[in-house]
C-alpha cells in the first residue's frame, strides 16, 4: 500500500489545521466552566443556583442530560459489537467511531452524575462504600462502573493492532504508540489471540449494555411515590429510547467526520441509508411505546397519574411534548421513510436532517420523564415552580463542550479507522529466542494468573453480596472491585505471553528450517510415483526415505526449540 493510501487512512493524525486548534480551545474553555460551576460554584451556593429545591423539582435538566448521554453511549458499543460478531464488512469503519462515541458520552455522563449530587465525596461514601443492596442507585453505580471499565478494555483491545501499525509508519508520537501497544508485534499467533479475545469481549458487553439502561429505567420505574414513573415497562422503554438516541447521535457524528476528512469512500450514501432505515424503524417503535403510555395514563389511571399526563398534553409542558413528538419524531420518521422506501434516493443529508431533530426530541422527552412528576405528589404540600436557570443551561452546554473536546482529542491522537490487514507489510516471523522450558514456564504463569484473577473476582463479588447487610463492611466497593478485577482477564490473555500452540510451532519451524523440515523434491516426486504405481520396490524406497526424513525433522526441532 502506497503513501497516498496511508495518508487517507491516517488523515486526522498527519495534519491539524488552525480550525481544529480553535475548536479544541473553545471546547476546553466550556469544559473548564463545567468543572468550575458543577464542583466549585455549586459547592458554595447549593442547588438553588440551578432552580431546584425541596418543594419543587429535585431533579432537572442535568438528570435529563445524564439519561440522554447514557443512551448515546449504548449504541456505540452495540454497533461495534454487532459488526464484529456478525462480520458486517459494510459497517466495519463505523465501529471505531461508534466506540469513541461510547467512551466520550459515558465519561460525560459520569461527570454529570458527580456534578448533580453536589458533593461527590458524600456520594462515594454513602453509595459506593455503604450503599443499600436494594437501592436502585447502588445498582446504577455498579452497572455504570462495569460498563465503563468494560468499554475501555474492549476499545483498547480492538485498537491495539492499529496502534502498533501507527508506531511502524508514523514518526510523530511514535514513542506514544509504542508505549500503548505494550509489546504487540502483529505475529499471526498474536493477531489470532487478539481477535478471539475481542470477539468474546463483544459477546459479553452486549448484555451489559442492555443492563445499564434497564437499571436507569428501574431507577424511575421502582418509585411508587412518584406518579408517571411507577411502570413495569420502564426498563424496555428506556432501552428502546437509548437505541433511538444513540443512533441519531452516531449518524450526526459520522456525517461530520465524513465531511471534515472527505471520507466518502469509507462512508458512502448507501451506508447512511441503511442507518436511516433502522433509525426510522426504532423511532416508529418508540412512538408506539409513547402512545401506549399516554393512553394508559389518561384513560383510567389514578388522579395523580392523570394530572401528570394532562400536564404533558394540555398543560405547562404541552409545548415541549407536542414539539418533540410532531416536529422531532413524526416528521423526521416520514423523511426517513420516504428515502428508505425509494431505491433511487440515497442521500446523507436527508438522513442527517431526520436524525438531528430526533436527537433533540429525545432530550426533550428525557426532560418530560424527569420533571413533571414532581408537580403531582401523592402527599399534598406547597409546590414551588421550577424553571431551569441560565446557570443550569450553561452546565448542559458545557457538558457537550467537554464531550467535543474529549472526542476531538481522541481523533487527533488515535486511529479512528480500522486499518486493513495489508496496511503494513507483514514483518518476518522469527522463532522465539527463549528456550522451550522458559516458554512452558510463561504458559504456566499465564494460566495461573488468569485462574487466580478469576477466583479473586468471583470471590470479591460473592463476599460483597454476602456482607451486604453489614453496616461496617463497604459491600458495594467490594463487589465493584471484583467486577473490575474480572475485566482484567482479557488484558492478561492478550498481554502475557504464553506457550504457543502446536500449529504455530510447526509454522515457526517451517520458516526457520525450510530445507530440513520440508520434504525434498525427489521424495515428493517418489511419493507421487508410488501412489500411481504398484511396484514393491518403489514403495519400499519411499517408506525408507520417509522414515529417514522424520528423523531429520526430529533433530531439526531439537535445534530450533532447544
N, C-alpha and C positions, 0 to 999 in steps of 0.2 A: 504494500500500500504506500502510495507516494505522500510527499509532504502536503500536497493540496488536500488530500483526503484527511490527513491528520489534523490540519488546521480547521477543517469543517467540524469534526467531532469535538475538538477541544477549543472551539472558538471563544467561549467565556474565559478560559484560563490564559489565553495568549494575549488578549488585548482588553484594556479597560479605558473607557472614554471618560471625559470630564463629566458627562451626564450621569454616569454610574457613581462617581465620587460625590456629585451633588445630591443624588438620591440617598446615598448612604449617610451623608451629613444631616439631611433633613430628617430621615428616619431615626437616626441616632439621637437627635435632639428631642423628637417625640418620645422615644423610649426612655430617655433620661427624665422627662417630665412625668411619665407614668410612675417610675420608681420613686421619684420625689413626692408626687402627690399621693400615691397609694400608701407609702410606707412612712413618710416623714410628716407631711402636712396633715394627713388624716389621723396620724397618731396623736397629734397635739389638739386637733379640733373635733375629732369624733366623726361619726357618720352623718351628723346633721349637715355637713357641707355637701352631701350627696342628695339631700332631701328626704332621706329615710328616717324613720322613727318608730318608737314603740307603738304608738296609736295610729300608725298608717301602714305603709308598705315597708316591711323589714327587708325585703328583697326587691331589687330593682333592676336597672339596666345592666349592671355588672354580672348578676346571676344569669340574666338572659344571654349575655355575651359568653359566659362560661359554657352554657349548654350549646350555643352556636359553634364555638371553637372546638369543643369535643366532638360535635357532629362532623365538622370538617375533617378532623383527624382520622375518623373512621374509614373514610373511603380511600384515603391514600394507601394504607396498608392493604385494604380489601382489593384494590386494583392490582397492586404489586403481587400479592399472594395468589390471586386468581390467574394472572398472566403467567406466573411461574408454575403453578400446579397444572393448569390446563394447556400450557405451552402455546399461548396465543401470540404468535410472532408479530401480527399486525400491531399489537399494542405494547410491544416489548419496550420501545423507547419511552413510553408513557410511564413506565413503572418507577423509574428513579425520580422523576418529577413529583409523582404522587407520594413517594416515600419522604421526600423533603417536606412536602406539604403536611404530612402527618407529624413529623418531628417538630416543625415550627408551630403549628396550631396547638399541639398538645402542650408544648412548653409555654405558649402564651396563655393557655387555659389555666395551667398551674400557677402562673404569675397572677392571674385574675383571682384565683381562689385565695392565694396568700394575701392579696390586697383587700379583698372583700371582707375577710374576717376581722380586719383592723389590727389585730395583734397576732401575727403568725407564731410567735413563741408560745402563746397560750393555746393556739390551735394544735401545735405539735405536742404540747404537754397533755392536753385534755383528750385529744382524739387518738393520736398515734401512741402515746405512752399509756394512757389509762382509759381508752375508749370502751364503750359498751359493745359487746359482741353482737347484740341485736339492733344496734343503731345503724340506719342506712348510711350515715356519714362515715362510719368506720368501714363499711363495705366500699364506699366511694374512694376513700384513701387507699384501700387495698388494691382495688382493680386499676386505679389510675397509676399507682406505682408499678404494678405488674405490666400494664400496657406500655408505659413509658420506657421501662428497662428493656422489655422485650422488643419494642420498636427500635431502640438504639442498637441492640445486639443484631437484630435482623438487618438493619440498614448497613451496619459496618461489614458484616459478613458478605452481604450481596455486593458491596462496593470494593471489597478488598482486592480483587484481581485488577479492577480498573485503576485503583490507587497504585498498585505495583507497576502497571503499564505506564502510568504517568511518570513514575520515577525513572523509567527507561528512556522516554522520549522528550521530557521537558527538562530544561536546565534551570529554570526558575523554580524555587521552592523544592528542589529535588530532595533536600535533607528532610523536609516535612513528609513527603510521600514515602520515603524510605522508612522513616520512623513509624508512620501509620501502617505500612504494610506488615510490620512485625515479622520479618523474616520470610515472607512469602516469595517463592521463586517460580511459580507457574509451571511446575512439572506436571505431567499427566496424573500422577497419583494425588498431588495436592489439589489439582483442579477438580478431579472426581470427588475427593473427600469434601471439598468446599461446596460443590453443587449439591451433593447429597444432604449435607447439613443444612444449607439454606432452604432446600425443599421441605425438610421436616420442620424447620422453623416457621415456614409459611403455613404448613398444615396446623401447627399448634397455635399460631397467633390469630387465626381467623375466629375461632370461638371466643378467644379472649376479647377480641374487638367487639363482638356482639354483646358480651357480658358487661362491658363498660357502660354503654348507653342504656342497657337494660337496668343496671343499678341506678343510673340517674333517673330513669323512669320510675323506679320504685321509691327514690327519694321524694318524689311528688305523690306517687300513687298510693303510698302507705301512710298518708297523713289524713286520717278521717276527720280531723278538726278543721280542715280547710275545704270548703265546697269548691267543686270544679277540679280538684286534684285526685280525690279518692276514686280510683278507677282500676279495675283489674287488667285493662288493656293499655296501661300507660307504657309498659316496657316495650311491646312491639310497636306502639305508636311512636315512641322516641327513636327506636332503631330505624324505622322507616323514614322519619324526619331527618335522621343523621345521614342516611343514604342520599336523600334529595339535596340536603345542604352541601354535603361533601362533593357530590358530582358537579353541582353548579359551580362550586368554588374551584375545583380542579380544571374544569373547562375554561374558566377565565384565566387561570394561571398558565395553562398550556398555550392559550391563544396569545398571551403577552410574550411568552418566551419565544414562540414561533415568529412573532413579528419582530422582536428585537434582534434575534440571531439569524433570521432568514433560514429557518429550518423547514421549509415547505416539503422537502423530500422525506423528512422523518415524520412529519405530522400533516399528511395530506387532508384534503377536504373530506375524503371518504371516511377517515378516522373520526373526524368531528361529527359527521353524520351519524355514525354508529353510537357515539356518545350521546348525541341529541335524541336518538330514538329511545335509548334506555332512560335518559333523564325524563323524557316525556311520559314514559310508562310509569315510572315510580311517582312522578308528580300527580298523575291521574289516580294512582292508588292512594296517595296521601289525601287527595281531595275526597275520596270515598270515606276514608277514616274520619276526616274532619266533618263531613256531612253526618255520619253516623253519631259522632259525639255530640254535635249541636242538636240533632233531632232528639236524642235521648235526654239531653239537658233541658229542653224546652217543653217536651210533651207531658211527662208525668213525674217529674223529679221533685224532690223536696224544695221548700221555699227558697232556701239559701242557694241551692243549685240553679234554680230558675233565675234568681237575681243576677248571678254571675253571667249566665248566657244571655240574659236580656241586656246587660251592660255591654256585652260583646257585640250584639247585633243592632241594638237600638239606643244605647246609652252613651256614656262618656268615652268608651273605647270603640265605638262603631266605625268611626272614620278610619282607624287603623285596620280593623278587621276586614272591612269591605275593600279598602285599597289593596291590602296584602292578598286577599283572596281573588278578586277580579283582575286587578292590574298586575299582580305579581305571580299568579298561578294559572288562572283560566286562560287569559290572553296569551301568555308565553307557551302554554300547552298547545294551543291551536297553531302557533307559529312553528313549533317543533313537529307537530303532527303533519302539517302541510308539507314540510320538507321530507319527513320520513315516508310519507305516502307517495310522493312523486319521485320516481327514479331519476329524473332529469335534473333535479335540484341537489347540488352538493356544495354548500357554502359554509365556511367557517363563521362568517359574520352573522348569518341567521341563527346559528347555534348559540353564539355569544349573546346576541340580542334576546334570546329566550332564556339563557342561563343566568344572566346578571339580575334581572328582576326577581327570579325565583330565589336567589341567594338573599336579597334584601327582604323579600316577603317572608322567608323562613325566620329571619331575625325578628321581624315584626310579630310573628306568631309565638316565638320564644318569649317575647315580652308579654304577650297576651296570656300565655300559660302561667307566667310568674306573678304578675302584679294584680289582676282583677280579683283574685280570690281573697286578698287581704281586706277588701272593702265590704265583704259579706260574711262576717264571722257568725258562728253559731251562738256565741255568747254576746249579747248586745253591749257595746261600750262606745264611747265617743270616738269618732274616727277623725283623723287628720288627713287633709288632702295630700296627695303625693304627686309631685311633678319633678322629673329629673332636672337637676340644676345644670348650669353651664360647666361646673367642675365635673359633674358626673359624665356628661357627654365628652368632655376633654379626655377623661380616662379611657373611655371606649375607643376614641380616635387614637390615643397614644398606644393602646394595645396593638392596633393594626400597624402603627408605625414600628413598633418593636418587631412584629412579625415580618414586615417588609425588610427591615434591617437584617434580621437573622437569616431570612431566605436569600437575600442578595449576597450576604457574606458566604453562605454555603455554595451558591452558584459560582462565585469567584474563586473559591478555594478547592472545591472538589468536582470531579467529573459528573456532569448531570445527565449525560447519555451513556448507555451501556455500550462499551466498546466491543466490536466483534472479535471472534477468536483469532482471526488472521491479522489483527491490527498491528502486532509486532511479530517479526519472525521468531518462531519458537527457538528458544535457546537450547543448544545441545544438552541432552540429558546425560549427566555424568553419574557414575556409580558412587555411592556414599563412601566417604573417606574414613569412616569409623568402622571399627571391627564388628563382626557379626554378633559377638557377645554384648557389645555396647548397644547395638540395635535391639537386641532382645531385652536388655535392661530398660531401655526407654519405652518399649512397648509395655512392659510390665508396670512401669511407673505411670504411664498414661492410663492404663486400665484401673490401677489402684486409686489414682487421683479422681477419676470420674466416679468410681464407686463410692469413695469417701464423700465427695461433694453431693452425690445423690442421697446418700444416707443422712448427711448433715441437714440438707434442705428439708427432706421429709420429716426428720426428727424435730427441727425447729418449728415447722408448721403444726405438727401434732402436739408438741409441748405448748405452743401458744394457744391453740384451741382448747387444750385440756385445762389450762390455767386461766381461762377467760373470765372466771368469776372471782379470781384472787385480786383484791384491790392493790396489793403490794407488788404484783408482777406486771410489767409492761407487755401484756399479751399481744396487742396489735403490732408493736415494734418487733416482737419475736417472730410472729408468722410472716410479717413483711420481709424480715431478714432472710427467712427460709425461702421465700419466693425469689428474692434477688440471688440467693445462693444457687438455686436451680437454674437460673438464666445464665450462669457462668459455664454450664456444661457445654453448650455449643461452642463457646470460645476455647475451651480446653480441647475439644475434639479437633478443632482446626489449628490451634497454635502449638500444641505439644506434639513433637514428632513421635511416631510410633513405629512398630515393626512393619515393614512393607508386606503387602500381600504377595502370594505366590505368583500371580500373573505379572505384577510389576517387577518382581525379582527376575523372572525369565526375560522380561523386556530389557532390563539393565544388562543382563548377561549377554543377550544377543547384540547389544550395541557395543559392549566392552570387548568381546572376543568373537568377532563375526567369523573368523576363519576356523576357530575351534568348536564353536557352539552350533554352527550350521552345517548340515551335511554337505560334503564336497560334491561338485557337479558330476564326476564319474559314478559316485554311489547313487545319486538321484537317477541318473540315466539307467544304471543297472537295475534299480528297483522297478522302474517303468518297464524295462525289458522282461523282468521276471514276472510281472503281472500279466504280460501278454503271451508269455511262453510257459510251457510245462516242463522245461528241461531241469532235471535234478541238479545238474552241475551248476547252472546259473543260480538256482535257489540256494544252494549250499554256499556259493561265493558271497551272495548278498547277505545271508544270515551271519556269516563270519565277520564281514566288514561292518555290519550294523552293531554287533557286539563290541567290536573294537572302537567304533565311534562313540558308543555310550560310555566307554571307559575314558575316552578323551574328554567328554563333556563333564564327567565327574571330577577329573583333575582340574579342568578349567574353573569349575565352581569353587574349588578349594583356593585357587589363586585369586579369583575376583572377590570373594566374600570373606576370606580369612582375615 
